[in-house]
Amino acid sequence: MTSLFPRLVVPDPELASAFYQVALGAEQVFSAPPGDDGRPSVIDHRLGGASFRVSPAVAAWGWLSPDDLGGSAVLVEIEVDDPDVVGERMAAHGAEVVVPIENRPYGKRSGRVRDPFGHLWIISGELKPDVR
């Protein structure tokens, strides 16, 4: 069996965890006790059938946040029932809409959002019927 747990490196894992819980509806399932710097080394989350982790930026370990790198090197893609609602909720909690969520010619409704920690998310779902 193989499992994959993407880990988002952020300056403040507890703040990021709170954002992902409120903005995405993620469930926090584990938080390591605070280390010497007062931050947990990892916080695990469940989002639907997927899991992801957040950890603090620690340059000595090579763990760098998007701000340390000058931008996000990875796109996190999430497929949801209503991408508009998720995108709006993320923006209401400090995320930046980079590409508006709208129907795309490839058959999905999607857009891109940069979370407050610099990570880029593709939010996608089913096409929204044209309302006239």
PyMOL CGO cylinders between C-alpha atoms (Angstrom):
from pymol import cmd
from pymol.cgo import CYLINDER

trace = [
    CYLINDER, 0.00, 0.00, 0.00, 1.19, 3.51, -0.80, 0.3, 1, 1, 1, 1, 1, 1,
    CYLINDER, 1.19, 3.51, -0.80, -0.07, 6.73, 0.78, 0.3, 1, 1, 1, 1, 1, 1,
    CYLINDER, -0.07, 6.73, 0.78, 0.70, 10.28, -0.25, 0.3, 1, 1, 1, 1, 1, 1,
    CYLINDER, 0.70, 10.28, -0.25, 0.47, 13.19, 2.18, 0.3, 1, 1, 1, 1, 1, 1,
    CYLINDER, 0.47, 13.19, 2.18, 1.23, 16.58, 0.62, 0.3, 1, 1, 1, 1, 1, 1,
    CYLINDER, 1.23, 16.58, 0.62, 2.77, 18.92, 3.19, 0.3, 1, 1, 1, 1, 1, 1,
    CYLINDER, 2.77, 18.92, 3.19, 2.31, 22.67, 2.83, 0.3, 1, 1, 1, 1, 1, 1,
    CYLINDER, 2.31, 22.67, 2.83, 5.15, 24.63, 4.40, 0.3, 1, 1, 1, 1, 1, 1,
    CYLINDER, 5.15, 24.63, 4.40, 3.96, 27.85, 6.05, 0.3, 1, 1, 1, 1, 1, 1,
    CYLINDER, 3.96, 27.85, 6.05, 5.32, 30.42, 8.51, 0.3, 1, 1, 1, 1, 1, 1,
    CYLINDER, 5.32, 30.42, 8.51, 2.60, 29.69, 11.09, 0.3, 1, 1, 1, 1, 1, 1,
    CYLINDER, 2.60, 29.69, 11.09, 1.07, 26.18, 10.93, 0.3, 1, 1, 1, 1, 1, 1,
    CYLINDER, 1.07, 26.18, 10.93, -1.61, 26.90, 13.54, 0.3, 1, 1, 1, 1, 1, 1,
    CYLINDER, -1.61, 26.90, 13.54, -2.82, 29.97, 11.65, 0.3, 1, 1, 1, 1, 1, 1,
    CYLINDER, -2.82, 29.97, 11.65, -2.76, 28.03, 8.37, 0.3, 1, 1, 1, 1, 1, 1,
    CYLINDER, -2.76, 28.03, 8.37, -4.64, 25.13, 9.97, 0.3, 1, 1, 1, 1, 1, 1,
    CYLINDER, -4.64, 25.13, 9.97, -7.36, 27.49, 11.18, 0.3, 1, 1, 1, 1, 1, 1,
    CYLINDER, -7.36, 27.49, 11.18, -7.64, 28.98, 7.66, 0.3, 1, 1, 1, 1, 1, 1,
    CYLINDER, -7.64, 28.98, 7.66, -7.94, 25.56, 5.98, 0.3, 1, 1, 1, 1, 1, 1,
    CYLINDER, -7.94, 25.56, 5.98, -10.55, 24.45, 8.50, 0.3, 1, 1, 1, 1, 1, 1,
    CYLINDER, -10.55, 24.45, 8.50, -12.73, 27.55, 8.02, 0.3, 1, 1, 1, 1, 1, 1,
    CYLINDER, -12.73, 27.55, 8.02, -12.15, 28.22, 4.32, 0.3, 1, 1, 1, 1, 1, 1,
    CYLINDER, -12.15, 28.22, 4.32, -12.05, 24.64, 3.01, 0.3, 1, 1, 1, 1, 1, 1,
    CYLINDER, -12.05, 24.64, 3.01, -13.89, 22.71, 5.71, 0.3, 1, 1, 1, 1, 1, 1,
    CYLINDER, -13.89, 22.71, 5.71, -10.79, 20.62, 6.46, 0.3, 1, 1, 1, 1, 1, 1,
    CYLINDER, -10.79, 20.62, 6.46, -10.83, 18.58, 9.65, 0.3, 1, 1, 1, 1, 1, 1,
    CYLINDER, -10.83, 18.58, 9.65, -7.73, 18.75, 11.85, 0.3, 1, 1, 1, 1, 1, 1,
    CYLINDER, -7.73, 18.75, 11.85, -6.96, 15.17, 12.87, 0.3, 1, 1, 1, 1, 1, 1,
    CYLINDER, -6.96, 15.17, 12.87, -3.55, 15.58, 14.56, 0.3, 1, 1, 1, 1, 1, 1,
    CYLINDER, -3.55, 15.58, 14.56, -1.23, 18.29, 15.79, 0.3, 1, 1, 1, 1, 1, 1,
    CYLINDER, -1.23, 18.29, 15.79, 2.27, 17.57, 17.03, 0.3, 1, 1, 1, 1, 1, 1,
    CYLINDER, 2.27, 17.57, 17.03, 3.17, 19.23, 20.32, 0.3, 1, 1, 1, 1, 1, 1,
    CYLINDER, 3.17, 19.23, 20.32, 4.94, 22.59, 19.96, 0.3, 1, 1, 1, 1, 1, 1,
    CYLINDER, 4.94, 22.59, 19.96, 8.68, 22.34, 19.40, 0.3, 1, 1, 1, 1, 1, 1,
    CYLINDER, 8.68, 22.34, 19.40, 11.42, 24.58, 20.77, 0.3, 1, 1, 1, 1, 1, 1,
    CYLINDER, 11.42, 24.58, 20.77, 10.21, 27.46, 18.59, 0.3, 1, 1, 1, 1, 1, 1,
    CYLINDER, 10.21, 27.46, 18.59, 6.63, 27.13, 19.89, 0.3, 1, 1, 1, 1, 1, 1,
    CYLINDER, 6.63, 27.13, 19.89, 5.24, 25.78, 16.60, 0.3, 1, 1, 1, 1, 1, 1,
    CYLINDER, 5.24, 25.78, 16.60, 4.03, 22.24, 15.94, 0.3, 1, 1, 1, 1, 1, 1,
    CYLINDER, 4.03, 22.24, 15.94, 6.22, 20.41, 13.41, 0.3, 1, 1, 1, 1, 1, 1,
    CYLINDER, 6.22, 20.41, 13.41, 3.15, 19.02, 11.65, 0.3, 1, 1, 1, 1, 1, 1,
    CYLINDER, 3.15, 19.02, 11.65, -0.63, 19.36, 11.68, 0.3, 1, 1, 1, 1, 1, 1,
    CYLINDER, -0.63, 19.36, 11.68, -2.61, 16.70, 9.79, 0.3, 1, 1, 1, 1, 1, 1,
    CYLINDER, -2.61, 16.70, 9.79, -5.90, 17.43, 8.04, 0.3, 1, 1, 1, 1, 1, 1,
    CYLINDER, -5.90, 17.43, 8.04, -8.59, 15.41, 6.33, 0.3, 1, 1, 1, 1, 1, 1,
    CYLINDER, -8.59, 15.41, 6.33, -10.59, 16.94, 3.50, 0.3, 1, 1, 1, 1, 1, 1,
    CYLINDER, -10.59, 16.94, 3.50, -13.19, 14.58, 2.11, 0.3, 1, 1, 1, 1, 1, 1,
    CYLINDER, -13.19, 14.58, 2.11, -11.28, 11.43, 1.18, 0.3, 1, 1, 1, 1, 1, 1,
    CYLINDER, -11.28, 11.43, 1.18, -7.90, 13.19, 1.03, 0.3, 1, 1, 1, 1, 1, 1,
    CYLINDER, -7.90, 13.19, 1.03, -5.32, 14.15, 3.62, 0.3, 1, 1, 1, 1, 1, 1,
    CYLINDER, -5.32, 14.15, 3.62, -2.72, 16.91, 3.73, 0.3, 1, 1, 1, 1, 1, 1,
    CYLINDER, -2.72, 16.91, 3.73, -0.35, 18.35, 6.29, 0.3, 1, 1, 1, 1, 1, 1,
    CYLINDER, -0.35, 18.35, 6.29, 1.00, 21.76, 7.20, 0.3, 1, 1, 1, 1, 1, 1,
    CYLINDER, 1.00, 21.76, 7.20, 4.42, 22.35, 8.73, 0.3, 1, 1, 1, 1, 1, 1,
    CYLINDER, 4.42, 22.35, 8.73, 6.44, 25.40, 9.72, 0.3, 1, 1, 1, 1, 1, 1,
    CYLINDER, 6.44, 25.40, 9.72, 9.10, 26.87, 7.49, 0.3, 1, 1, 1, 1, 1, 1,
    CYLINDER, 9.10, 26.87, 7.49, 12.50, 25.81, 8.88, 0.3, 1, 1, 1, 1, 1, 1,
    CYLINDER, 12.50, 25.81, 8.88, 15.34, 26.95, 6.62, 0.3, 1, 1, 1, 1, 1, 1,
    CYLINDER, 15.34, 26.95, 6.62, 17.88, 24.69, 8.36, 0.3, 1, 1, 1, 1, 1, 1,
    CYLINDER, 17.88, 24.69, 8.36, 15.79, 21.67, 7.31, 0.3, 1, 1, 1, 1, 1, 1,
    CYLINDER, 15.79, 21.67, 7.31, 15.23, 22.97, 3.77, 0.3, 1, 1, 1, 1, 1, 1,
    CYLINDER, 15.23, 22.97, 3.77, 11.55, 23.53, 4.52, 0.3, 1, 1, 1, 1, 1, 1,
    CYLINDER, 11.55, 23.53, 4.52, 10.78, 26.80, 2.73, 0.3, 1, 1, 1, 1, 1, 1,
    CYLINDER, 10.78, 26.80, 2.73, 7.46, 28.57, 2.37, 0.3, 1, 1, 1, 1, 1, 1,
    CYLINDER, 7.46, 28.57, 2.37, 6.29, 30.11, -0.92, 0.3, 1, 1, 1, 1, 1, 1,
    CYLINDER, 6.29, 30.11, -0.92, 7.40, 33.54, 0.40, 0.3, 1, 1, 1, 1, 1, 1,
    CYLINDER, 7.40, 33.54, 0.40, 10.90, 32.13, 1.00, 0.3, 1, 1, 1, 1, 1, 1,
    CYLINDER, 10.90, 32.13, 1.00, 10.95, 30.80, -2.58, 0.3, 1, 1, 1, 1, 1, 1,
    CYLINDER, 10.95, 30.80, -2.58, 9.47, 33.87, -4.25, 0.3, 1, 1, 1, 1, 1, 1,
    CYLINDER, 9.47, 33.87, -4.25, 6.24, 32.02, -5.10, 0.3, 1, 1, 1, 1, 1, 1,
    CYLINDER, 6.24, 32.02, -5.10, 4.55, 28.65, -5.02, 0.3, 1, 1, 1, 1, 1, 1,
    CYLINDER, 4.55, 28.65, -5.02, 6.28, 25.84, -6.90, 0.3, 1, 1, 1, 1, 1, 1,
    CYLINDER, 6.28, 25.84, -6.90, 3.25, 23.52, -6.65, 0.3, 1, 1, 1, 1, 1, 1,
    CYLINDER, 3.25, 23.52, -6.65, -0.43, 23.79, -7.56, 0.3, 1, 1, 1, 1, 1, 1,
    CYLINDER, -0.43, 23.79, -7.56, -2.84, 22.07, -5.19, 0.3, 1, 1, 1, 1, 1, 1,
    CYLINDER, -2.84, 22.07, -5.19, -5.98, 21.04, -7.04, 0.3, 1, 1, 1, 1, 1, 1,
    CYLINDER, -5.98, 21.04, -7.04, -9.23, 20.44, -5.23, 0.3, 1, 1, 1, 1, 1, 1,
    CYLINDER, -9.23, 20.44, -5.23, -12.47, 19.28, -6.81, 0.3, 1, 1, 1, 1, 1, 1,
    CYLINDER, -12.47, 19.28, -6.81, -15.56, 20.34, -4.90, 0.3, 1, 1, 1, 1, 1, 1,
    CYLINDER, -15.56, 20.34, -4.90, -19.33, 20.36, -5.29, 0.3, 1, 1, 1, 1, 1, 1,
    CYLINDER, -19.33, 20.36, -5.29, -19.50, 24.16, -5.64, 0.3, 1, 1, 1, 1, 1, 1,
    CYLINDER, -19.50, 24.16, -5.64, -16.22, 25.83, -6.63, 0.3, 1, 1, 1, 1, 1, 1,
    CYLINDER, -16.22, 25.83, -6.63, -17.81, 29.31, -6.47, 0.3, 1, 1, 1, 1, 1, 1,
    CYLINDER, -17.81, 29.31, -6.47, -18.72, 28.90, -2.80, 0.3, 1, 1, 1, 1, 1, 1,
    CYLINDER, -18.72, 28.90, -2.80, -15.30, 27.51, -1.88, 0.3, 1, 1, 1, 1, 1, 1,
    CYLINDER, -15.30, 27.51, -1.88, -13.47, 30.25, -3.80, 0.3, 1, 1, 1, 1, 1, 1,
    CYLINDER, -13.47, 30.25, -3.80, -15.62, 32.96, -2.21, 0.3, 1, 1, 1, 1, 1, 1,
    CYLINDER, -15.62, 32.96, -2.21, -15.08, 31.50, 1.27, 0.3, 1, 1, 1, 1, 1, 1,
    CYLINDER, -15.08, 31.50, 1.27, -11.31, 31.34, 0.73, 0.3, 1, 1, 1, 1, 1, 1,
    CYLINDER, -11.31, 31.34, 0.73, -11.28, 34.97, -0.48, 0.3, 1, 1, 1, 1, 1, 1,
    CYLINDER, -11.28, 34.97, -0.48, -13.42, 36.06, 2.48, 0.3, 1, 1, 1, 1, 1, 1,
    CYLINDER, -13.42, 36.06, 2.48, -10.70, 34.66, 4.76, 0.3, 1, 1, 1, 1, 1, 1,
    CYLINDER, -10.70, 34.66, 4.76, -7.77, 36.38, 3.10, 0.3, 1, 1, 1, 1, 1, 1,
    CYLINDER, -7.77, 36.38, 3.10, -7.03, 34.41, -0.09, 0.3, 1, 1, 1, 1, 1, 1,
    CYLINDER, -7.03, 34.41, -0.09, -6.47, 36.18, -3.42, 0.3, 1, 1, 1, 1, 1, 1,
    CYLINDER, -6.47, 36.18, -3.42, -8.37, 35.16, -6.56, 0.3, 1, 1, 1, 1, 1, 1,
    CYLINDER, -8.37, 35.16, -6.56, -5.67, 34.81, -9.24, 0.3, 1, 1, 1, 1, 1, 1,
    CYLINDER, -5.67, 34.81, -9.24, -7.87, 33.40, -12.03, 0.3, 1, 1, 1, 1, 1, 1,
    CYLINDER, -7.87, 33.40, -12.03, -11.65, 33.83, -11.63, 0.3, 1, 1, 1, 1, 1, 1,
    CYLINDER, -11.65, 33.83, -11.63, -13.73, 30.71, -11.19, 0.3, 1, 1, 1, 1, 1, 1,
    CYLINDER, -13.73, 30.71, -11.19, -15.82, 30.23, -14.31, 0.3, 1, 1, 1, 1, 1, 1,
    CYLINDER, -15.82, 30.23, -14.31, -16.86, 27.63, -16.85, 0.3, 1, 1, 1, 1, 1, 1,
    CYLINDER, -16.86, 27.63, -16.85, -13.85, 26.49, -18.89, 0.3, 1, 1, 1, 1, 1, 1,
    CYLINDER, -13.85, 26.49, -18.89, -13.83, 25.07, -22.42, 0.3, 1, 1, 1, 1, 1, 1,
    CYLINDER, -13.83, 25.07, -22.42, -12.30, 21.81, -21.15, 0.3, 1, 1, 1, 1, 1, 1,
    CYLINDER, -12.30, 21.81, -21.15, -15.54, 20.93, -19.35, 0.3, 1, 1, 1, 1, 1, 1,
    CYLINDER, -15.54, 20.93, -19.35, -14.94, 22.08, -15.77, 0.3, 1, 1, 1, 1, 1, 1,
    CYLINDER, -14.94, 22.08, -15.77, -15.78, 25.14, -13.74, 0.3, 1, 1, 1, 1, 1, 1,
    CYLINDER, -15.78, 25.14, -13.74, -12.48, 26.24, -12.24, 0.3, 1, 1, 1, 1, 1, 1,
    CYLINDER, -12.48, 26.24, -12.24, -10.15, 29.03, -11.23, 0.3, 1, 1, 1, 1, 1, 1,
    CYLINDER, -10.15, 29.03, -11.23, -7.03, 29.67, -9.15, 0.3, 1, 1, 1, 1, 1, 1,
    CYLINDER, -7.03, 29.67, -9.15, -6.72, 31.10, -5.68, 0.3, 1, 1, 1, 1, 1, 1,
    CYLINDER, -6.72, 31.10, -5.68, -3.57, 32.01, -3.70, 0.3, 1, 1, 1, 1, 1, 1,
    CYLINDER, -3.57, 32.01, -3.70, -4.09, 31.30, -0.01, 0.3, 1, 1, 1, 1, 1, 1,
    CYLINDER, -4.09, 31.30, -0.01, -2.77, 33.76, 2.61, 0.3, 1, 1, 1, 1, 1, 1,
    CYLINDER, -2.77, 33.76, 2.61, 0.39, 31.62, 2.93, 0.3, 1, 1, 1, 1, 1, 1,
    CYLINDER, 0.39, 31.62, 2.93, 1.31, 31.80, -0.77, 0.3, 1, 1, 1, 1, 1, 1,
    CYLINDER, 1.31, 31.80, -0.77, 0.10, 28.35, -1.88, 0.3, 1, 1, 1, 1, 1, 1,
    CYLINDER, 0.10, 28.35, -1.88, -1.80, 28.21, -5.18, 0.3, 1, 1, 1, 1, 1, 1,
    CYLINDER, -1.80, 28.21, -5.18, -5.02, 26.21, -5.34, 0.3, 1, 1, 1, 1, 1, 1,
    CYLINDER, -5.02, 26.21, -5.34, -6.98, 25.19, -8.43, 0.3, 1, 1, 1, 1, 1, 1,
    CYLINDER, -6.98, 25.19, -8.43, -10.61, 25.05, -7.33, 0.3, 1, 1, 1, 1, 1, 1,
    CYLINDER, -10.61, 25.05, -7.33, -12.73, 23.05, -9.76, 0.3, 1, 1, 1, 1, 1, 1,
    CYLINDER, -12.73, 23.05, -9.76, -16.06, 21.33, -10.08, 0.3, 1, 1, 1, 1, 1, 1,
    CYLINDER, -16.06, 21.33, -10.08, -18.88, 20.64, -12.48, 0.3, 1, 1, 1, 1, 1, 1,
    CYLINDER, -18.88, 20.64, -12.48, -19.89, 23.19, -15.10, 0.3, 1, 1, 1, 1, 1, 1,
    CYLINDER, -19.89, 23.19, -15.10, -22.53, 25.66, -14.03, 0.3, 1, 1, 1, 1, 1, 1,
    CYLINDER, -22.53, 25.66, -14.03, -25.42, 25.82, -16.49, 0.3, 1, 1, 1, 1, 1, 1,
    CYLINDER, -25.42, 25.82, -16.49, -25.85, 29.14, -18.27, 0.3, 1, 1, 1, 1, 1, 1,
    CYLINDER, -25.85, 29.14, -18.27, -28.60, 31.13, -16.59, 0.3, 1, 1, 1, 1, 1, 1,
    CYLINDER, -28.60, 31.13, -16.59, -30.37, 33.49, -18.98, 0.3, 1, 1, 1, 1, 1, 1,
]
cmd.load_cgo(trace, "trace")
